[in-house]
């Protein structure tokens, strides 16, 4: 739990520096900062760079801009985006900025732009462009926008919507959120976590918009409250679930509240994005995931301490950063054979996990992936792995056996980072063929 709070606090500090504090803005050799003033070039037609980044990181949005997946048969045709608002203020996220945020976010946000202010824009119906100066707009800081906003449109290029303090969107009644499986929507503060960045908006405060303890806007589930049933099925047609939507506490100083909350959740086939959705949902015991799901989003189940096991669909190919971090009750999880990416701290703090098999195809075991897994006695590592990052197996004090599918010569070629003594001191069984 403590690690979760520390990570969130670091998250807010990094984002505030990069997107909100002028003093933190990098300068070039001419003394110019990365802030783009209104009136610059209009969005161009360049494609978002894809593919993996150095160090096992991933470019936001997956292989295509926005990371959207078309439904089987291609029956749905997305509606054209409205005309973007003019005059908004953007910040160019440089490689240096991304490097400073990499440990928190789990992948690079470069090259792209972040929206950090209204600039000269006076619109009340804000349409955020998908691109600016030929690069994707990937990050939006909500508390930099005007309180007079009545509607917000986010393009599919956006991977992160955040605010340090929930803005007073007293007039906000309409919201179009991205179709992007990597999207995380989260409100963070050094002293408090509240259930939604939109807690002060008109549609959040209107009781008529709540359905059986859940707040939906278009095809997104934004928040829940204490009236939510303990066994809950997310509404069919829902594309995404906002971060901390099922939150069990509000105050970081007094982490546990008396709030009675959900124990079982069923997700429909339509759900693709749920970054941080179940974070700190201490009562959650069971989640039924849709069979077509391809990604377990970052921080999806972090600190779900009552979750003892979960079945991942065979369609899953990626497990995000800290997806199961601090799941202190998790004893069993089978990683599907199709998984090729396991993010940083994905299983860190799973203190009851006793064994795990990493599937063939994973090439990189990320930093802190299994840190503090005290009960982990054995692990299967495939010969596809070429690098194991720092702290990946730190404090895995019970680890005695590593089953490696390759030869001893291949094992010696793996680049193993610092603070992995428990891994290096374990017995290595080479040329493992499985049971």
C-alpha positions as CSV (number, residue, x, y, z in Angstrom):
1,X,0.0,0.0,0.0
2,X,2.8,2.4,0.9
3,X,4.4,1.8,-2.5
4,X,1.2,2.7,-4.3
5,X,0.9,6.0,-2.5
6,X,4.6,6.8,-3.1
7,X,4.2,6.0,-6.8
8,X,1.1,8.2,-7.1
9,X,2.8,11.1,-5.3
10,X,5.9,10.8,-7.6
11,X,3.5,10.6,-10.6
12,X,1.9,13.9,-9.7
13,X,5.3,15.6,-9.1
14,X,6.7,14.5,-12.4
15,X,3.6,15.5,-14.4
16,X,3.3,18.8,-12.6
17,X,6.9,19.6,-13.5
18,X,6.6,18.7,-17.1
19,X,3.2,20.1,-17.8
20,X,2.5,22.8,-15.3
21,X,5.5,24.6,-13.9
22,X,7.3,27.0,-16.2
23,X,10.5,26.8,-14.2
24,X,10.7,23.1,-15.1
25,X,10.4,23.7,-18.8
26,X,13.5,22.6,-20.7
27,X,15.3,25.1,-22.8
28,X,17.2,24.7,-26.0
29,X,20.6,26.3,-26.8
30,X,18.8,29.5,-27.7
31,X,17.0,29.7,-24.3
32,X,13.6,28.7,-25.7
33,X,11.3,26.6,-23.7
34,X,9.1,23.8,-24.9
35,X,5.9,25.8,-24.4
36,X,4.1,26.5,-27.7
37,X,2.3,29.8,-27.8
38,X,-1.0,30.1,-29.7
39,X,-0.8,31.0,-33.3
40,X,1.8,28.4,-34.3
41,X,1.6,25.9,-37.1
42,X,-1.6,24.0,-37.5
43,X,-1.7,20.2,-36.9
44,X,0.0,18.4,-39.7
45,X,-0.5,14.9,-41.2
46,X,2.4,13.0,-39.8
47,X,1.8,9.6,-38.3
48,X,2.4,8.8,-34.6
49,X,5.7,7.0,-34.2
50,X,5.1,3.4,-33.2
51,X,7.0,0.4,-32.1
52,X,8.9,-0.4,-28.9
53,X,11.3,2.2,-27.4
54,X,14.8,1.4,-26.0
55,X,14.8,-0.1,-22.5
56,X,11.7,-2.2,-22.9
57,X,9.4,0.8,-23.0
58,X,6.4,1.2,-25.3
59,X,5.2,4.0,-27.4
60,X,1.7,5.2,-26.3
61,X,-1.1,4.1,-28.4
62,X,0.3,0.8,-29.6
63,X,1.0,0.1,-33.2
64,X,-1.3,2.8,-34.6
65,X,-2.2,6.3,-33.4
66,X,-4.7,6.1,-30.5
67,X,-4.4,2.3,-30.3
68,X,-7.9,1.8,-31.4
69,X,-9.1,-1.6,-32.5
70,X,-11.8,-2.1,-35.1
71,X,-14.6,-4.4,-34.2
72,X,-14.7,-7.7,-36.1
73,X,-16.2,-7.3,-39.5
74,X,-15.4,-3.5,-39.5
75,X,-19.0,-2.7,-39.0
76,X,-18.4,0.5,-37.0
77,X,-17.2,3.6,-38.8
78,X,-16.0,6.3,-36.4
79,X,-17.6,9.6,-36.7
80,X,-15.4,12.4,-38.1
81,X,-13.9,14.6,-35.3
82,X,-15.3,18.1,-35.0
83,X,-13.1,21.1,-35.9
84,X,-10.4,21.7,-33.3
85,X,-10.5,24.7,-31.0
86,X,-8.0,27.4,-31.9
87,X,-5.5,29.1,-29.5
88,X,-5.0,26.3,-27.0
89,X,-1.6,26.2,-25.4
90,X,0.6,23.1,-25.8
91,X,3.9,21.8,-24.3
92,X,6.3,19.9,-26.5
93,X,7.3,16.7,-24.6
94,X,11.0,16.3,-25.3
95,X,13.0,13.1,-24.9
96,X,14.5,14.6,-21.7
97,X,11.1,15.1,-20.3
98,X,10.0,11.6,-21.2
99,X,13.2,10.2,-19.6
100,X,12.3,11.9,-16.3
101,X,8.8,10.4,-16.4
102,X,9.7,7.0,-17.7
103,X,9.9,5.3,-14.4
104,X,6.4,6.4,-13.4
105,X,4.6,6.1,-16.7
106,X,6.3,2.9,-17.9
107,X,6.8,4.2,-21.5
108,X,7.9,7.2,-23.4
109,X,5.5,10.0,-24.3
110,X,7.8,11.4,-26.9
111,X,7.6,12.9,-29.4
112,X,4.2,14.4,-28.7
113,X,2.5,17.5,-27.2
114,X,0.7,18.0,-24.0
115,X,-2.2,20.5,-23.6
116,X,-1.4,22.8,-20.6
117,X,-3.6,25.8,-21.0
118,X,-6.4,27.8,-22.7
119,X,-3.9,30.2,-24.3
120,X,-6.0,32.6,-26.3
121,X,-8.9,30.2,-26.8
122,X,-12.3,31.5,-25.5
123,X,-14.4,28.6,-26.6
124,X,-16.7,26.9,-24.1
125,X,-17.1,23.9,-26.3
126,X,-13.4,22.7,-26.3
127,X,-12.3,20.3,-29.1
128,X,-8.7,19.1,-28.5
129,X,-6.8,18.4,-31.7
130,X,-5.4,14.9,-32.4
131,X,-2.2,16.6,-33.7
132,X,-0.3,19.8,-33.2
133,X,2.6,20.9,-35.3
134,X,2.6,17.5,-36.9
135,X,2.9,15.5,-33.7
136,X,0.2,13.7,-31.7
137,X,-1.4,15.3,-28.7
138,X,-1.0,12.6,-26.0
139,X,-1.5,14.3,-22.6
140,X,-4.1,16.7,-21.3
141,X,-3.9,18.5,-18.0
142,X,-7.5,19.2,-17.0
143,X,-6.9,21.8,-14.3
144,X,-5.3,24.1,-16.9
145,X,-8.6,24.5,-18.7
146,X,-11.3,27.2,-18.1
147,X,-14.0,26.6,-15.5
148,X,-16.5,28.0,-18.0
149,X,-16.1,24.9,-20.3
150,X,-19.5,23.3,-21.2
151,X,-18.2,20.4,-23.3
152,X,-14.9,18.6,-23.9
153,X,-13.9,16.5,-26.9
154,X,-10.7,14.4,-26.6
155,X,-9.1,12.7,-29.7
156,X,-8.1,9.1,-29.7
157,X,-4.4,10.1,-29.6
158,X,-4.6,11.0,-25.9
159,X,-3.1,8.5,-23.5
160,X,-3.3,10.4,-20.3
161,X,-5.9,12.8,-18.8
162,X,-4.9,14.1,-15.4
163,X,-5.2,16.9,-12.9
164,X,-3.5,17.7,-9.6
165,X,-6.7,19.3,-8.3
166,X,-10.1,18.7,-9.6
167,X,-11.2,21.7,-11.7
168,X,-14.5,23.4,-11.0
169,X,-16.2,22.5,-14.3
170,X,-19.6,23.8,-13.0
171,X,-21.0,24.1,-16.5
172,X,-19.5,20.9,-18.0
173,X,-22.4,18.7,-19.2
174,X,-20.9,16.8,-22.2
175,X,-17.7,14.8,-22.5
176,X,-16.3,12.7,-25.4
177,X,-13.4,10.5,-24.2
178,X,-10.9,8.7,-26.4
179,X,-11.1,5.2,-27.8
180,X,-7.6,4.3,-26.8
181,X,-6.9,1.1,-24.8
182,X,-3.8,2.8,-23.2
183,X,-5.8,5.7,-21.8
184,X,-5.6,6.6,-18.1
185,X,-7.8,9.2,-16.5
186,X,-6.8,10.1,-13.0
187,X,-7.0,12.8,-10.4
188,X,-4.0,13.0,-8.2
189,X,-2.9,15.3,-5.3
190,X,-0.1,15.1,-2.7
191,X,-2.7,14.9,0.1
192,X,-5.8,13.4,-1.4
193,X,-7.2,11.0,-4.0
194,X,-10.8,11.6,-5.0
195,X,-12.9,9.3,-7.1
196,X,-12.8,11.4,-10.3
197,X,-11.1,14.3,-12.0
198,X,-14.6,15.5,-12.9
199,X,-16.0,15.4,-9.3
200,X,-16.9,19.2,-9.5
201,X,-18.5,19.1,-12.9
202,X,-22.2,19.7,-13.5
203,X,-22.9,16.1,-14.8
204,X,-21.1,14.5,-11.9
205,X,-23.1,16.5,-9.4
206,X,-26.5,15.8,-11.1
207,X,-28.0,12.8,-9.3
208,X,-30.1,12.0,-12.3
209,X,-26.9,11.0,-14.2
210,X,-26.1,8.2,-11.8
211,X,-27.4,4.7,-12.5
212,X,-27.4,2.2,-9.6
213,X,-24.3,3.8,-8.0
214,X,-22.4,4.3,-11.3
215,X,-21.8,7.4,-13.4
216,X,-21.5,7.0,-17.1
217,X,-20.9,9.6,-19.8
218,X,-21.4,8.4,-23.3
219,X,-19.5,5.1,-23.5
220,X,-17.2,5.6,-20.4
221,X,-17.7,4.7,-16.7
222,X,-16.3,7.6,-14.7
223,X,-17.0,6.8,-11.1
224,X,-19.0,4.8,-8.6
225,X,-20.3,5.5,-5.1
226,X,-21.3,3.7,-1.9
227,X,-24.7,2.6,-3.4
228,X,-23.0,0.4,-6.1
229,X,-24.1,-3.3,-5.7
230,X,-21.4,-5.6,-4.3
231,X,-21.9,-7.8,-7.5
232,X,-21.8,-5.4,-10.4
233,X,-21.9,-5.8,-14.2
234,X,-20.6,-2.8,-16.2
235,X,-23.1,-1.6,-18.7
236,X,-22.9,-3.2,-22.2
237,X,-21.4,-0.9,-24.8
238,X,-19.0,0.7,-22.3
239,X,-15.6,1.3,-23.9
240,X,-13.5,2.4,-21.0
241,X,-13.4,2.8,-17.2
242,X,-11.7,5.8,-15.6
243,X,-8.8,5.5,-13.1
244,X,-9.9,4.9,-9.5
245,X,-13.5,4.5,-10.6
246,X,-14.0,1.8,-8.0
247,X,-11.9,3.5,-5.3
248,X,-12.4,2.3,-1.8
249,X,-10.8,5.3,0.0
250,X,-10.4,9.0,-0.4
251,X,-7.9,10.4,2.1
252,X,-4.2,9.3,1.9
253,X,-3.7,10.1,5.6
254,X,-6.5,7.8,6.6
255,X,-6.3,5.3,3.7
256,X,-9.2,3.0,4.7
257,X,-12.7,4.3,4.9
258,X,-15.9,2.7,6.1
259,X,-17.2,2.6,2.5
260,X,-18.8,-0.7,1.6
261,X,-17.9,-1.5,-2.0
262,X,-18.0,-3.9,-4.8
263,X,-16.6,-7.5,-4.5
264,X,-17.3,-8.8,-8.0
265,X,-17.3,-7.0,-11.3
266,X,-18.1,-8.3,-14.8
267,X,-16.8,-6.4,-17.8
268,X,-18.6,-6.6,-21.1
269,X,-16.9,-7.4,-24.4
270,X,-16.9,-3.7,-25.3
271,X,-14.5,-2.7,-22.6
272,X,-11.0,-2.0,-23.9
273,X,-9.5,0.6,-21.5
274,X,-9.4,0.5,-17.7
275,X,-6.1,2.0,-16.6
276,X,-6.1,2.3,-12.9
277,X,-9.8,1.5,-12.7
278,X,-9.7,-0.9,-9.8
279,X,-6.7,0.7,-8.0
280,X,-7.1,0.4,-4.2
281,X,-10.4,-1.4,-4.5
282,X,-9.7,-3.4,-1.3
283,X,-13.0,-5.3,-1.3
284,X,-12.6,-6.7,-4.9
285,X,-12.4,-10.5,-4.9
286,X,-13.4,-11.4,-8.5
287,X,-13.3,-9.8,-11.9
288,X,-14.7,-11.4,-15.0
289,X,-12.7,-10.1,-18.0
290,X,-14.1,-10.1,-21.6
291,X,-12.7,-12.9,-23.8
292,X,-11.5,-10.5,-26.5
293,X,-9.4,-8.3,-24.2
294,X,-5.9,-7.7,-25.5
295,X,-4.4,-5.4,-22.8
296,X,-4.4,-5.3,-19.0
297,X,-3.9,-1.6,-18.5
298,X,-1.4,0.0,-16.3
299,X,-2.3,0.0,-12.6
300,X,-5.5,-1.7,-13.5
301,X,-5.7,-3.8,-10.2
302,X,-3.0,-2.2,-8.1
303,X,-3.5,-2.7,-4.4
304,X,-6.5,-5.0,-4.8
305,X,-5.6,-6.8,-1.6
306,X,-8.6,-9.1,-1.5
307,X,-8.0,-10.4,-5.1
308,X,-6.6,-14.0,-4.7
309,X,-6.8,-15.2,-8.3
310,X,-7.8,-13.9,-11.7
311,X,-8.3,-15.5,-15.1
312,X,-6.7,-13.6,-18.0
313,X,-8.2,-14.3,-21.5
314,X,-6.0,-16.0,-24.0
315,X,-6.3,-12.9,-26.2
316,X,-4.2,-10.8,-23.8
317,X,-0.8,-9.7,-25.2
318,X,0.3,-7.0,-22.8
319,X,0.3,-6.5,-19.0
320,X,0.8,-2.9,-18.1
321,X,3.0,-1.1,-15.5
322,X,2.0,-2.0,-11.9
323,X,-1.1,-3.8,-13.2
324,X,-1.1,-6.2,-10.3
325,X,1.3,-4.3,-8.0
326,X,0.7,-4.6,-4.3
327,X,-2.0,-7.3,-4.8
328,X,-1.0,-8.8,-1.5
329,X,-3.6,-11.6,-1.6
330,X,-2.9,-12.8,-5.2
331,X,-1.8,-16.4,-5.0
332,X,-2.4,-17.6,-8.5
333,X,-2.2,-16.1,-12.0
334,X,-1.6,-17.8,-15.3
335,X,0.0,-15.5,-17.9
336,X,-1.4,-16.3,-21.4
337,X,1.0,-17.7,-24.0
338,X,0.4,-14.7,-26.3
339,X,1.7,-12.1,-23.8
340,X,4.8,-10.4,-25.1
341,X,5.0,-7.4,-22.8
342,X,5.1,-7.2,-19.0
343,X,5.4,-3.7,-17.6
344,X,7.5,-2.3,-14.8
345,X,6.4,-3.4,-11.3
346,X,3.7,-5.5,-12.9
347,X,3.6,-8.0,-10.0
348,X,5.7,-6.1,-7.4
349,X,4.5,-6.7,-3.8
350,X,2.4,-9.8,-4.7
351,X,3.6,-11.4,-1.4
352,X,1.6,-14.6,-1.7
353,X,2.5,-15.4,-5.3
354,X,4.4,-18.7,-5.1
355,X,5.3,-19.5,-8.7
356,X,4.8,-18.0,-12.2
357,X,5.6,-18.9,-15.8
358,X,6.7,-16.2,-18.2
359,X,5.6,-17.1,-21.7
360,X,7.8,-17.5,-24.7
361,X,7.9,-14.2,-26.6
362,X,8.6,-12.0,-23.7
363,X,12.1,-10.5,-24.4
364,X,12.4,-8.1,-21.4
365,X,11.7,-8.5,-17.7
366,X,11.1,-4.9,-16.6
367,X,12.4,-3.1,-13.6
368,X,10.8,-4.2,-10.3
369,X,8.6,-6.7,-12.2
370,X,8.6,-9.1,-9.2
371,X,10.1,-7.1,-6.5
372,X,9.1,-8.0,-2.9
373,X,7.4,-11.2,-4.0
374,X,8.5,-12.9,-0.8
375,X,6.8,-16.2,-1.3
376,X,7.9,-16.7,-4.9
377,X,9.8,-20.1,-4.9
378,X,10.1,-20.8,-8.6
379,X,9.8,-19.1,-12.0
380,X,9.9,-20.2,-15.6
381,X,11.9,-17.9,-17.8
382,X,11.9,-18.5,-21.6
383,X,14.9,-18.3,-23.8
384,X,13.3,-15.4,-25.6
385,X,14.3,-13.1,-22.7
386,X,17.4,-11.0,-23.5
387,X,17.4,-8.5,-20.6
388,X,16.3,-8.5,-17.0
389,X,16.2,-4.9,-15.6
390,X,17.3,-3.6,-12.1
391,X,15.3,-4.8,-9.1
392,X,13.3,-7.2,-11.1
393,X,13.6,-9.9,-8.4
394,X,14.8,-7.8,-5.5
395,X,13.7,-9.2,-2.1
396,X,12.3,-12.4,-3.6
397,X,13.8,-14.1,-0.5
398,X,12.1,-17.6,-1.2
399,X,13.2,-17.9,-4.8
400,X,15.2,-21.2,-5.0
401,X,14.7,-22.4,-8.6
402,X,14.7,-20.8,-12.0
403,X,13.5,-23.0,-14.9
404,X,15.1,-21.6,-18.0
405,X,14.1,-23.0,-21.4
406,X,17.5,-22.2,-23.0
407,X,21.0,-23.4,-22.6
408,X,23.6,-22.3,-20.0
409,X,25.4,-20.4,-22.8
410,X,22.2,-18.6,-23.7
411,X,21.6,-17.7,-20.0
412,X,25.0,-16.2,-19.7
413,X,24.1,-13.9,-22.7
414,X,21.2,-12.3,-20.8
415,X,21.8,-8.8,-19.6
416,X,20.9,-8.9,-15.9
417,X,20.7,-5.6,-14.1
418,X,21.6,-4.6,-10.5
419,X,19.9,-5.8,-7.3
420,X,18.9,-9.2,-8.6
421,X,21.0,-11.3,-6.2
422,X,18.0,-13.6,-5.3
423,X,17.8,-14.5,-9.0
424,X,21.5,-15.0,-9.4
425,X,21.8,-17.1,-6.3
426,X,18.9,-19.5,-7.3
427,X,19.4,-22.9,-8.9
428,X,19.1,-22.5,-12.7
429,X,17.6,-25.6,-14.4
430,X,18.7,-25.2,-18.1
431,X,16.8,-26.6,-21.1
432,X,13.6,-26.8,-19.2
433,X,10.8,-28.4,-21.4
434,X,7.9,-28.0,-19.0
435,X,6.0,-30.5,-17.0
